[in-house]
Amino acid sequence: PVSRTTPGGFTSTAQADWYGGQFTKEQSEASHRQRRERKAKAAADAARGPAPLPETGDPAWGVPVYGKDLAVGDTIVYLGQHYPVDRFEPYRGSLRGALGAETRTACSGDWEMTIGPNAVIRILPREEAEQPMPSAGSGRELPQLAVGCPTCQAEPGDLCTSHSGTRPRRNDTHQTRTAAWAKSGKGGDR
């Protein structure tokens, strides 16, 4: 048998207060004061604006941009993976007050990330993503281009792509494409 130390059958007065909701007036006032202070701090942080962007560092880790500057076509670098943003959806969660009124959800296929307007997000450098397709002499002479690629679904004549379709492979093709090319008889003894 458990010894009962309070009239309500609780093992301690703290447990009785917790389950019984019997907080002292001082405890209740302290809780309300702390809540007001947290709200005031959040409002002051929002009014101050975003923190300065950090140094770029290694471009492979992505370059920092603010969430409000993120656009469709940018490629988010998150935990070493690349997620090309294909759309934004309205944010419906409970963090809008903490993250800002312009909070939205960046989507890459089924992957989603909540983006506050002042959040610092790392993306692949935009100049890399905006480079035109290479011309002849930049991988276009690869004989494997005679067949389509089973891995990235590149059409015959088009370069294979890497990083979820964001970067053309200028110097080689996927191994599956090379195998398909060899199997088609266009590859000779290769």
Secondary structure, DSSP 8 states (H G I E B T S, - for coil): -----STTS-SSHHHHHHHHT---HHHHHHHHHHHHHHHHHHHHHHHH----------GGG-EEEEGGG--TT-EEEETTEEEE--EEEE--SS-HHHH-TT-EEEEETTEEEEE-TT-EEEE--HHHHT-----TTTTTT-GGGGS--TTT---TTS--EETTTTEE-SS---HHHHHHHHHTTTTTT-
